[in-house]
C-alpha cells in the first residue's frame, strides 16, 4: 500500500541486533504514525590501509561489507574503501581502530549521526511531505507503525502545504527566594500554557509542593499530544529544571511519544522523541533588530503583545508575588502572558523554522538550536553526496585572521533624507561570478590551468575559471530553487497560507545562500578555506570602493559605507548607480530604505536612524552590551528617540538635557527601582578557574559565602555600593542589599547614565556639564577615549 506523510521527527533504534530508522509523521488523514526502515546500514570511508583490512577491523566489531569506491575530495578523485558496519554504535570503534592501522592515510565521514546519514543518502527531507510503499506492522507505543519497502520519496511540490499541527506553548515559574533557583531545593510553582485548540491557563503547585503540578503537566501533554512544543529559553532553563526537579522528587517526566523523558541532545537542545521541541529564544538570538532579547521585547517587536499592556515582574521577585495573596493573581497573569506571548511568537516564526528545517536538512526539533554553520554544513552534505564528494573531516585549527569588508569612517552628525543602497546577495554573487571554492583554489606554485584563472584583488589568490566549483554549484542551485519558489508565488493568492509558506521558503533559501561565505571562514567548518573567505571580502571591497568613486563622480554625497551597503544623500540620480552595478558586476543593488533622519557618531558600525513609519533602527550602541544596567540602556534608547524625533538641534539638546537631568535627580533622591540598577554577567568558568578578580566574580564569591550555590553558567546580578576604591570590590549581589542607600548613586550617574547618554547626545553638542554642574565638562570624545 502507498501512504503519504509529513516528517516531523526522526531517530533510530537497534532491534534484534539491527538498526531501524524511525520516522515520526502525520499522514494525509491527520493520524500520527511512525514509519520504519530496516534496510539502511551505517558506514564510513578509509583511504589506504593494509591488505588484511577486513581481518583487522573484524577483530574490533562485526563488518557487514567492504567496498572499494571512487569519490572526490575537494574536487580531486580519490580511491576509498567503504566500510559498512552492523550497527551505528560500532562505527566509532571501527573508526578508532582504522586510524591506528599502518598505511591508513585518512578516515572520512565516521562522525555523521546515523539518522542524518540516512536522510543525506536517501534524500528524505525533514518538515516535508513524502510518499512511501509500506506494509502495516501493528503499533509502536500508541502510534500506528508502517514498514517501508524502500526509502520514502519527498513530494517537493507540496512545500507550501502543512498538516494540521498540534502546537503547545508553555512557561514555568520557580520559587526563587535565594536568587538563582536550585532544582534540588526550589519548587516549580506555576506552569502556564496555550495550545492550538484555543485552550490557555495556569497550573499551580500546592503551596510549595510541586509534585501534583508536575504530574498535572505530564497528564496534560499526554492528553493533548502536541506535535510541537514551544518555549522561550526552555532549552536553557525550563526543560533542564523540570527534568532535574522531577528526578529529585522521584517523578517520571514521561512526555515523549514512546513514553520516555526529555533528553539533552545535539546543539544543547532537549529532545522529546516524536515531537518537535522548539526554543524560540534560539532564533531570537539571531535577530539583530531586537537588542534586549527578553520575551516581552521579542513579543512586542513581532506585534504579539505590547509591553505596556502586560504585567512585567522582575524574575528575581517571583517568590514575593507568590507569597503575597494580594499580588499572586498578578503573578498568575504574568506567567500566562508569557505562555501567550510564546505561542504568538511561534505563530510568527514557525513557518520560517519549518522551511529552514526543510532547506537545511536539519530536523525541526534541532534547527533553531543549531548554529548557522551547522545549517549550512548539512545542506552541503546533501549536495556533496549527490556530487560524489566525500565530506572533509573537521580539524582542530587556529584562527587565521583576514581582512574583512570595507567600513568607511563615518562623519559624526545628524543627516536628513538618507538613502541606503543594498547589494542584494553580494557575497554569493561574488562566489559564483569568480568561481571561488575550496576545490577551485590554486596553491602558490601551481601553474595556471589552460582554462585560465580569476585573481582576487589585493590578496592575489587564484581560482580556476572552470569547471564550476562545488560551492558555486550549490549556490547556483539555491538561486535557481529560490527563483522557482518566487515564480510559484506569483501564481497563487498572496493572502493564502500556501503563499506565506512559500515566502518563508524563499527567505530560508536566501539566508542559507548568504551564510555560505561566513561558513567557509569558520574554523569549525568541514569545507573551511580561509583563502576563499579572504578573496570574497577582497572582491567586495574592490567593488564597493569602485561604486563609491562612481557615485562621487556623479556629484552624490556618500555619507557612509559598510560591507554591502551605501548611505547616500537621497537624489533621483541614484538610479544611475543601480544601472552601473547591474551592468558592470551583474550584482543586483536596490534602494533598501530611506531614513528621514540618521545619526552617526565617530565610531564605525554605530548609527541610529528614523524611518518614515516612526520606527528607529539602532546599530552598535550600549543597548546591546551586557555590562550596562537596564537604566543606562533605557536612557540611551530614549536619548536616541529624543534627538531623532525633535524638530531641530536646539530642541533635541533641550529635550535630552531635561530628560537626563530628571533621571539624575531621581537617582540622587533614590527614586529608582533597584531592578533598573542591576548589572547581569554570566560565570563562564568555575570560580577557581578565574585568574583575575572581576566585579561579577567578587559578587559570586559573596553569594557563596552567604550560603548560596554558585556554579558555572550561573548569571550573577550585582549592584555597585558605596565605599572602597576599586570598582571590583564594590560589587554586591542585589539580593544581599537591605537598603537602597547602600548603592553608590554617583557611580551610576558618572559611569553609566552620563556616558550612555553622551555617546549619542555628544553628536549634537551636549556636554557633561549640561547634565550636572561641574567645572571643565567632558565632551563625547573624553568618554570614548
VOGU-3710 file (C-alpha; in Angstrom, 3 decimals, decimal comma):
1> xxxxxxxxxx> 0,000/0,000/0,000  1,048/3,623/-0,520  0,891/6,348/2,107  1,913/9,982/2,184  3,126/11,586/5,401  4,773/14,774/6,711  8,045/14,074/8,514  8,058/15,633/11,993  10,894/13,834/13,802  13,427/11,107/13,101
11> xxxxxxxxxx> 15,576/8,790/15,199  16,748/5,179/15,199  16,823/2,173/17,483  18,659/-1,148/17,413  16,164/-4,030/17,390  17,276/-7,651/17,277  20,876/-6,634/16,603  19,997/-4,456/13,583  19,270/-0,719/13,293  15,932/0,643/12,208
21> xxxxxxxxxx> 15,199/4,208/11,224  12,053/5,569/12,865  10,301/8,461/11,143  7,546/10,103/13,172  4,994/11,778/10,966  1,463/12,873/10,242  -0,395/11,207/7,376  -2,838/12,883/4,991  -5,738/11,910/7,272  -4,133/13,682/10,236
31> xxxxxxxxxx> -3,189/10,446/12,020  0,114/10,397/13,947  2,219/7,491/12,679  5,737/6,077/12,727  7,366/4,825/9,520  10,205/2,320/9,908  13,054/1,473/7,506  15,263/-1,514/8,352  17,230/-1,574/5,113  19,886/1,035/5,870
41> xxxxxxxxxx> 23,284/0,396/7,469  25,951/2,716/8,891  29,214/3,204/7,033  32,343/5,329/6,697  35,358/5,568/4,381  39,018/4,656/4,734  41,820/5,882/2,488  44,656/3,377/2,203  45,235/0,631/4,732  46,863/-2,817/4,996
51> xxxxxxxxxx> 45,995/-5,808/2,793  44,303/-7,533/5,742  41,969/-4,601/6,442  38,823/-6,696/6,897  40,535/-9,033/9,337  41,993/-6,153/11,325  38,657/-4,391/11,619  36,582/-7,522/12,239  38,642/-8,118/15,375  37,093/-4,928/16,783
61> xxxxxxxxxx> 33,452/-5,148/15,616  31,388/-7,075/13,036  31,753/-5,877/9,436  28,824/-6,083/7,041  30,866/-5,324/3,920  33,953/-3,663/2,420  33,767/-1,995/-0,985  36,348/-0,059/-2,994  34,756/3,121/-4,347  35,796/6,234/-6,251
71> xxxxxxxxxx> 34,914/9,587/-4,738  36,147/13,170/-4,930  37,773/15,189/-2,164  37,950/18,927/-2,849  37,215/18,102/-6,478  40,093/15,624/-6,885  39,477/11,901/-7,437  40,278/9,626/-4,516  40,039/5,835/-4,055  38,422/4,817/-0,774
81> xxxxxxxxxx> 37,237/1,706/1,000  33,633/1,955/2,131  33,290/0,114/5,448  29,717/-0,869/6,313  29,080/-1,794/9,948  26,263/-3,785/11,529  25,070/-1,114/13,993  25,759/2,617/14,401  27,487/2,192/17,755  30,248/0,148/16,081
91> xxxxxxxxxx> 31,304/2,949/13,723  33,267/4,791/16,405  35,132/1,626/17,432  35,952/0,788/13,834  36,993/4,367/13,089  39,432/4,422/16,016  40,826/1,022/15,050  41,241/2,032/11,395  43,005/5,271/12,321  45,662/3,259/14,156
101> xxxxxxxxxx> 46,410/0,887/11,243  49,569/1,256/9,184  49,009/2,602/5,694  45,734/4,362/6,556  46,014/7,912/5,222  42,591/9,087/6,233  39,209/8,154/7,695  36,168/10,062/6,441  32,508/10,561/7,378  32,798/8,466/10,534
111> xxxxxxxxxx> 31,243/11,187/12,693  27,861/11,524/10,974  24,834/10,694/13,100  23,069/7,620/11,752  19,635/9,154/11,120  21,279/12,175/9,446  23,330/9,800/7,278  20,072/8,117/6,279  18,440/11,395/5,217  21,529/12,570/3,306
121> xxxxxxxxxx> 21,820/9,305/1,343  18,138/8,665/0,672  17,034/12,251/0,038  14,468/12,139/2,844  13,733/15,740/3,921  12,607/16,843/7,389  9,491/19,006/7,725  8,263/17,896/4,289  5,743/15,523/2,684  6,827/12,089/1,436
131> xxxxxxxxxx> 5,248/9,161/-0,326  6,188/5,578/0,541  5,275/1,992/-0,299  4,614/0,337/3,049  3,084/-2,580/4,876  1,325/-2,244/8,221  3,167/-3,594/11,260  0,803/-3,021/14,142  1,715/-0,272/16,619  4,785/1,244/18,201
141> xxxxxxxxxx> 3,714/2,679/21,513  0,440/4,441/20,765  1,300/5,055/17,090  0,347/3,038/14,031  3,552/1,581/12,558  4,416/1,080/8,883  7,416/-0,698/7,376  8,719/0,812/4,117  9,738/-1,306/1,135  12,193/1,394/0,046
151> xxxxxxxxxx> 13,096/4,848/1,420  10,293/7,429/1,194  10,342/9,933/-1,676  9,866/13,663/-0,949  6,906/15,427/-2,571  8,603/18,765/-3,141  5,620/20,372/-4,868  3,796/20,251/-1,506  6,337/22,625/0,135  3,567/25,172/0,662
161> xxxxxxxxxx> 1,226/22,734/2,422  1,296/21,833/6,117  -0,626/19,213/8,057  -2,863/20,334/10,910  -0,132/20,610/13,542  -0,961/20,487/17,241  1,100/23,206/18,938  1,653/23,871/22,649  3,465/26,815/24,254  4,418/26,688/27,919
171> xxxxxxxxxx> 6,345/28,583/30,573  7,361/27,746/34,124  7,856/29,908/37,200  10,069/28,779/40,049  10,192/29,818/43,688  13,468/31,758/43,950  13,820/33,221/47,415  17,612/32,849/47,253  18,219/34,282/43,815  19,017/31,810/41,039
181> xxxxxxxxxx> 16,674/28,860/41,706  18,117/25,450/42,546  16,094/22,367/41,445  17,375/20,423/44,443  15,609/22,901/46,701  13,263/25,323/44,946  9,852/24,108/43,702  8,148/24,846/40,416  5,134/26,921/41,405  3,407/27,702/38,079
191> xxxxxxxxxx> 3,250/26,136/34,622  1,283/28,236/32,151  0,207/27,044/28,715  -1,595/27,927/25,495  -2,352/25,450/22,724  -3,644/25,365/19,159  -7,082/24,204/20,285  -7,611/27,602/21,890  -7,031/26,477/25,470  -4,895/28,524/27,825
201> xxxxxxxxxx> -4,422/28,534/31,555  -2,127/28,113/34,526  -1,343/25,045/36,593  -0,157/25,783/40,118  1,622/23,932/42,876  0,059/23,107/46,215  1,855/25,747/48,241  5,477/24,682/47,787  4,651/21,065/46,951  5,135/20,817/43,198
211> xxxxxxxxxx> 4,564/17,069/42,821  0,883/17,447/41,863  1,755/20,297/39,492  4,373/18,283/37,558  2,004/15,292/37,376  -0,798/17,528/36,001  1,571/18,927/33,375  2,589/15,436/32,246  -1,065/14,364/32,059  -1,968/17,454/30,031
221> xxxxxxxxxx> 0,797/16,818/27,475  -0,176/13,152/27,138  -3,818/14,102/26,686  -3,259/16,915/24,180  -0,461/15,003/22,424  1,243/18,025/20,794  3,399/17,756/17,681  5,346/20,907/18,531  6,200/22,266/21,975  7,277/25,905/22,141
231> xxxxxxxxxx> 9,239/27,594/24,902  11,367/30,677/25,405  14,784/29,790/26,810  13,256/26,390/27,502  16,449/24,576/26,485  18,430/26,793/28,810  16,074/26,731/31,773  12,585/25,178/31,690  13,426/21,656/30,469  16,662/21,132/32,428
241> xxxxxxxxxx> 14,963/22,480/35,553  11,852/20,325/35,129  13,934/17,236/34,364  16,160/17,670/37,400  13,292/18,673/39,656  11,280/15,597/38,621  14,328/13,400/39,222  14,801/14,864/42,696  11,141/14,213/43,502  11,191/10,679/42,099
251> xxxxxxxxxx> 8,690/11,569/39,351  8,686/10,438/35,727  8,558/13,252/33,177  7,393/10,751/30,556  6,070/13,048/27,833  7,593/11,819/24,568  5,650/9,662/22,110  7,433/6,497/23,229  6,746/7,127/26,922  10,255/8,414/27,572
261> xxxxxxxxxx> 11,553/11,591/29,197  13,169/14,687/27,625  16,874/14,174/26,952  19,586/16,692/26,227  20,734/16,188/22,660  22,861/17,866/19,983  23,377/21,655/19,879  22,346/21,852/23,544  18,661/21,375/22,768  16,351/18,988/24,614
271> xxxxxxxxxx> 14,831/16,225/22,540  11,277/14,991/23,132  11,028/11,931/20,929  8,286/12,053/18,304  7,639/15,726/18,936  9,492/18,880/17,915  10,693/20,859/20,920  11,484/24,419/19,804  13,148/27,048/21,964  12,245/30,325/20,245
281> xxxxxxxxxx> 14,955/32,171/22,151  17,479/30,348/19,933  16,126/32,059/16,846  15,502/35,454/18,506  19,236/35,497/19,304  19,775/35,790/15,545  17,509/38,851/15,154  19,841/41,871/15,415  16,969/44,357/15,488  15,929/43,041/18,925
291> xxxxxxxxxx> 18,616/44,495/21,183  17,407/43,124/24,506  16,357/39,516/23,948  13,700/39,191/26,651  10,402/37,529/25,781  8,385/40,685/26,383  10,582/42,699/23,981  10,592/39,976/21,337  6,795/39,701/21,548  6,448/43,475/21,205
301> xxxxxxxxxx> 8,816/43,583/18,218  6,753/40,961/16,354  3,462/42,651/17,232  2,302/39,840/19,518  1,844/41,803/22,762  2,811/45,319/23,758  4,957/45,678/26,856  2,783/48,485/28,239  -0,277/46,224/28,033  1,083/43,287/30,003
311> xxxxxxxxxx> 2,293/42,513/33,511  6,054/42,718/33,944  7,626/41,228/37,060  11,418/41,045/37,601  12,417/37,400/37,650  14,168/37,594/40,998  10,964/38,847/42,643  8,735/35,939/41,595  8,731/34,456/45,088  7,492/37,733/46,641
321> xxxxxxxxxx> 4,401/37,724/44,447  3,791/34,034/45,173  3,976/34,586/48,937  1,659/37,599/48,859  -2,014/36,552/48,380  -2,857/40,036/47,112  -0,158/40,004/44,450  -0,363/36,346/43,448  -3,105/36,976/40,814  -0,669/39,376/39,098
331> xxxxxxxxxx> 1,962/36,634/39,042  -0,514/34,168/37,522  -1,419/36,711/34,851  2,278/37,428/34,225  3,010/33,733/33,696  0,008/33,218/31,431  1,010/36,229/29,339  4,452/34,635/28,933  2,837/31,476/27,535  0,504/33,517/25,310
341> xxxxxxxxxx> 3,457/35,597/24,068  5,457/32,453/23,340  2,554/30,975/21,386  2,147/34,221/19,437  5,864/34,266/18,629  5,519/30,691/17,437  2,757/31,692/15,039  5,123/34,299/13,566  8,285/32,155/13,482  7,124/28,572/12,917
351> xxxxxxxxxx> 6,529/28,890/9,150  10,113/30,113/8,709  11,604/27,464/11,018  9,723/24,730/9,167  11,129/25,920/5,844  14,608/26,391/7,315  14,446/22,791/8,523  13,397/21,551/5,097  16,042/23,588/3,231  18,945/22,792/5,590
361> xxxxxxxxxx> 18,032/19,143/6,158  18,113/19,511/9,956  15,058/18,148/11,810  12,627/20,768/13,056  13,409/19,667/16,601  17,026/20,842/16,210  17,065/23,576/13,579  16,575/26,580/15,893  19,292/25,412/18,285  21,774/24,577/15,502
371> xxxxxxxxxx> 24,329/27,228/14,595  24,248/28,933/11,214  27,399/26,984/10,329  25,739/23,668/11,169  22,731/24,511/8,987  24,972/25,346/6,035  27,064/22,221/6,576  24,142/19,810/6,490  22,925/21,461/3,297  26,397/20,978/1,797
381> xxxxxxxxxx> 26,471/17,349/2,951  23,399/16,616/0,843  24,847/18,280/-2,245  28,218/16,594/-1,693  26,645/13,139/-1,574  24,823/13,738/-4,852  28,013/15,086/-6,468  30,119/12,110/-5,352  32,136/14,295/-2,965  33,304/12,859/0,322
391> xxxxxxxxxx> 32,906/15,316/3,181  36,221/16,564/4,589  36,888/15,942/8,257  36,614/18,650/10,842  40,020/19,677/12,086  41,426/21,497/15,080  42,894/24,619/13,549  43,994/28,004/14,857  42,042/31,092/13,959  43,513/32,736/10,872
401> xxxxxxxxxx> 42,555/36,408/10,682  41,953/38,053/7,345  40,864/41,481/6,189  37,118/41,837/6,251  34,664/44,062/4,476  35,232/47,757/3,977  33,649/50,110/6,504  34,030/53,843/5,895  34,864/56,231/8,702  31,567/57,976/9,384
411> xxxxxxxxxx> 31,280/61,735/9,663  29,647/62,392/13,069  26,396/64,284/12,899  22,720/64,106/12,019  21,656/63,818/8,403  18,222/64,001/6,850  16,785/62,194/3,836  19,452/59,490/3,529  19,004/56,610/1,095  20,507/53,199/1,812
421> xxxxxxxxxx> 21,595/51,192/-1,226  21,976/47,493/-0,530  23,837/44,977/-2,694  21,460/42,028/-2,846  23,272/38,769/-2,007  26,621/40,406/-2,751  28,834/37,655/-1,354  27,007/34,738/-3,046  27,111/36,685/-6,328  30,879/37,191/-5,988
431> xxxxxxxxxx> 31,442/33,499/-5,196  29,520/32,418/-8,294  30,911/35,096/-10,632  34,558/34,404/-9,768  34,192/30,640/-9,090  35,514/30,900/-5,531  35,554/27,500/-3,852  37,927/25,272/-1,854  38,191/22,912/-4,835  38,993/25,656/-7,390
441> xxxxxxxxxx> 41,700/27,287/-5,292  45,245/27,014/-6,680  48,047/26,691/-4,168  51,044/29,027/-4,587  53,423/27,489/-7,132  50,727/25,578/-9,001  50,730/26,528/-12,704  47,780/28,350/-14,211  45,453/25,816/-15,888  44,568/26,139/-19,597
451> xxxxxxxxxx> 41,098/27,422/-18,798  42,633/30,442/-17,011  42,218/31,870/-13,526  40,434/34,559/-11,564  42,855/36,538/-9,381  41,391/38,159/-6,289  42,308/41,856/-5,891  44,758/42,836/-3,123  45,310/39,282/-1,849  46,259/37,675/-5,186
461> xxxxxxxxxx> 44,653/34,267/-4,566  43,968/32,340/-7,788  40,927/30,258/-8,659  40,225/28,107/-11,717  37,720/29,598/-14,107  36,427/26,094/-14,905  34,983/23,680/-14,058  32,434/25,263/-11,724  33,430/24,686/-8,115  31,413/22,811/-5,514
471> xxxxxxxxxx> 30,311/25,894/-3,527  29,317/27,910/-6,642  27,339/24,874/-7,844  25,434/24,742/-4,573  24,786/28,479/-4,647  23,564/28,308/-8,254  21,169/25,561/-7,242  19,871/27,601/-4,293  19,392/30,655/-6,515  17,523/28,529/-9,081
481> xxxxxxxxxx> 15,299/26,996/-6,390  14,548/30,414/-4,946  13,633/31,721/-8,399  11,263/28,769/-8,874  9,624/29,341/-5,498  9,145/33,037/-6,209  7,687/32,132/-9,596  5,209/29,798/-7,907  4,225/32,605/-5,529  3,129/34,738/-8,480
491> xxxxxxxxxx> 0,503/32,144/-9,386  -1,274/31,982/-6,030  -3,283/34,265/-3,752  -0,922/36,470/-1,675  -3,334/36,140/1,259  -3,250/32,332/1,277  -1,410/30,127/3,779  0,449/28,488/0,878  1,793/31,889/-0,229  3,037/32,600/3,318
501> xxxxxxxxxx> 4,865/29,262/3,489  6,444/29,696/0,070  7,532/33,199/1,040  9,237/31,753/4,115  10,827/29,082/1,929  12,363/31,614/-0,456  13,610/33,548/2,592  15,201/30,408/4,029  16,916/29,724/0,685  18,244/33,294/0,605
511> xxxxxxxxxx> 19,532/33,116/4,184  21,322/29,825/3,514  22,959/31,254/0,387  24,101/34,389/2,212  25,599/32,280/5,019  27,899/30,355/2,655  30,700/32,927/2,749  30,818/33,033/6,546  30,813/29,250/6,680  33,997/28,945/4,629
521> xxxxxxxxxx> 35,759/31,348/7,003  34,547/29,461/10,098  37,408/27,381/11,544  34,971/24,644/12,592  33,781/24,046/9,022  34,473/20,860/7,065  34,801/22,928/3,877  36,901/25,621/5,575  39,173/27,640/3,321  40,479/30,943/4,591
531> xxxxxxxxxx> 41,719/31,924/1,137  38,170/31,680/-0,236  36,661/33,842/2,504  39,550/36,313/2,202  39,047/36,563/-1,565  35,306/37,161/-1,202  35,877/40,184/1,037  38,688/41,410/-1,241  36,356/41,416/-4,243  33,632/43,071/-2,129
541> xxxxxxxxxx> 35,998/45,859/-1,026  37,105/46,449/-4,604  33,516/46,640/-5,862  32,307/48,909/-3,065  35,234/51,322/-3,492  34,611/51,445/-7,232  30,919/52,201/-6,707  31,738/54,920/-4,151  34,134/56,501/-6,660  31,437/56,385/-9,356
551> xxxxxxxxxx> 28,819/57,892/-7,009  31,103/60,768/-6,079  31,880/61,359/-9,754  28,125/61,847/-10,224  28,232/64,508/-7,528  26,438/62,402/-4,904  27,214/62,816/-1,204  28,350/59,414/0,145  27,871/59,621/3,895  28,789/56,088/4,972
561> xxxxxxxxxx> 29,564/52,632/3,606  29,511/49,287/5,377  30,169/45,844/3,824  27,402/45,719/1,208  25,533/48,949/1,860  25,993/52,594/0,907  24,389/55,535/2,716  23,921/58,381/0,242  22,096/61,708/0,416  18,869/60,923/-1,402
571> xxxxxxxxxx> 18,821/62,043/-5,033  16,943/60,838/-8,152  20,216/60,076/-9,967  20,843/57,240/-7,505  19,193/55,121/-10,222  22,410/55,545/-12,246  24,346/53,698/-9,545  21,894/50,803/-9,726  22,331/50,575/-13,516  26,124/50,824/-13,193
581> xxxxxxxxxx> 26,373/47,941/-10,723  23,965/45,712/-12,630  25,834/46,163/-15,911  29,432/46,063/-14,684  29,241/43,432/-11,930  25,958/41,612/-12,652  25,058/42,090/-8,996  21,638/43,381/-8,037  21,641/46,563/-5,966  18,446/48,142/-4,709
591> xxxxxxxxxx> 17,154/51,043/-2,679  16,586/49,304/0,644  15,263/52,163/2,797  15,246/55,913/3,251  15,917/57,433/6,661  14,114/60,659/7,496  16,968/61,276/9,889  20,075/59,317/10,754  22,639/59,906/13,494  26,294/58,872/13,284
601> xxxxxxxxxx> 28,937/59,021/15,985  32,620/58,935/15,051  32,704/55,149/15,532  32,235/52,633/12,751  29,117/50,463/12,790  27,342/52,787/15,223  24,322/54,668/13,994  20,614/55,156/14,599  18,049/56,110/12,004  14,414/57,217/11,951
611> xxxxxxxxxx> 12,254/55,622/9,251  9,115/57,122/7,684  6,843/54,845/9,726  8,318/56,110/13,003  10,458/53,044/13,705  14,043/53,573/14,796  16,927/51,371/13,658  19,763/51,154/16,192  23,151/49,627/15,377  26,084/49,189/17,739
621> xxxxxxxxxx> 25,179/51,197/20,850  25,093/50,195/24,534  21,623/48,703/24,337  23,336/45,532/23,107  26,005/45,354/25,829  25,662/43,225/28,934  27,805/45,318/31,313  25,361/48,200/31,463  22,409/48,349/33,826  18,890/48,448/32,457
631> xxxxxxxxxx> 18,522/52,131/33,285  21,588/53,055/31,183  20,188/51,103/28,249  16,804/52,792/28,646  18,441/56,236/28,828  20,349/55,651/25,622  17,267/54,449/23,771  15,298/57,495/24,920  18,108/59,923/24,066  18,234/58,477/20,554
641> xxxxxxxxxx> 14,483/58,911/20,221  14,521/62,490/21,550  17,232/63,508/19,083  15,769/61,833/16,015  12,213/62,955/16,668  12,987/66,581/17,591  12,381/69,300/15,020  15,885/70,767/15,194  19,198/70,557/17,068  18,195/73,176/19,617
651> xxxxxxxxxx> 15,032/71,295/20,556  16,921/67,991/20,607  19,556/69,354/23,022  16,916/70,838/25,297  14,827/67,644/25,387  17,845/65,426/26,060  19,300/67,664/28,766  15,982/67,961/30,600  15,360/64,216/30,349  18,809/63,175/31,630
661> xxxxxxxxxx> 18,711/65,779/34,397  15,421/64,281/35,564  16,959/60,804/35,624  19,934/62,098/37,622  17,715/63,913/40,131  15,606/60,794/40,609  18,753/58,785/41,243  20,048/61,271/43,796  16,735/61,041/45,633  16,722/57,226/45,300
671> xxxxxxxxxx> 13,521/57,383/43,275  14,556/54,312/41,368  13,856/50,612/41,397  16,880/48,500/42,281  15,972/46,208/39,359  16,968/49,004/36,959  20,445/49,242/38,520  21,364/45,562/38,463  24,252/44,567/36,198  23,998/40,989/34,936
681> xxxxxxxxxx> 27,016/38,884/33,991  27,332/35,128/33,460  30,003/32,965/35,072  31,604/31,267/32,077  34,025/29,331/34,296  34,076/27,776/37,747  35,072/30,248/40,453  38,512/28,700/40,987  39,334/28,910/37,264  39,331/32,717/37,126
691> xxxxxxxxxx> 42,791/34,302/37,111  41,625/37,906/37,576  39,099/39,220/40,076  36,183/40,913/38,305  33,087/42,592/39,783  30,774/39,711/38,934  33,291/37,162/40,273  33,608/39,111/43,534  29,813/39,260/43,800  29,624/35,500/43,132
701> xxxxxxxxxx> 32,090/34,824/45,958  29,969/36,934/48,294  26,948/34,859/47,316  28,847/31,665/48,046  29,890/32,955/51,464  26,251/33,717/52,200  25,279/30,084/51,600  24,121/30,257/48,010  25,038/27,558/45,499  27,177/29,210/42,813
711> xxxxxxxxxx> 28,193/27,401/39,642  29,482/27,823/36,099  26,791/29,149/33,761  25,000/30,989/36,551  24,000/34,595/35,845  25,145/36,927/38,622  23,181/40,078/39,316  25,009/42,771/41,261  24,952/46,475/42,054  27,787/48,866/42,886
721> xxxxxxxxxx> 27,766/50,046/46,511  29,392/52,905/48,397  32,868/52,671/49,947  36,139/51,248/48,713  38,374/52,377/45,893  38,387/49,666/43,244  35,142/49,079/41,443  35,663/45,307/41,607  35,301/45,250/45,392  32,248/47,493/45,364
731> xxxxxxxxxx> 30,129/44,875/43,606  27,460/43,332/45,819  24,753/40,805/44,891  21,442/42,615/44,654  19,728/40,029/46,840  22,054/40,956/49,714  21,075/44,648/49,558  18,932/45,602/52,563  18,768/49,348/51,986  18,710/51,140/48,640
741> xxxxxxxxxx> 21,007/53,791/50,128  23,860/51,282/50,188  24,106/51,820/46,435  26,718/54,216/45,038  24,436/56,526/43,100  27,390/58,655/41,945  28,837/55,607/40,167  25,624/55,101/38,225  25,410/58,779/37,324  29,055/59,192/36,290
751> xxxxxxxxxx> 29,889/55,767/34,845  26,604/54,555/33,444  23,963/57,210/32,771  26,098/60,129/31,551  28,444/58,070/29,317  25,479/56,186/27,804  23,718/59,473/27,071  26,820/61,302/25,803  27,723/58,637/23,278  24,626/59,830/21,445
761> xxxxxxxxxx> 23,996/63,363/22,670  27,605/64,418/22,163  26,929/64,451/18,447  24,505/67,367/18,882  26,890/69,270/21,142  25,703/68,175/24,569  28,480/68,006/27,175  28,740/66,512/30,629  28,414/69,964/32,197  24,958/70,292/30,675
771> xxxxxxxxxx> 23,764/67,453/32,886  25,485/68,360/36,160  27,146/71,479/37,477  30,876/70,802/37,471  33,888/72,619/36,140  35,577/71,504/32,939  32,797/69,421/31,469  33,826/66,429/29,405  32,913/66,021/25,766  31,901/62,926/23,853
781> xxxxx> 35,488/62,138/22,905  36,587/62,037/26,559  34,198/59,177/27,186  35,244/57,348/24,019  38,979/57,531/24,650
//
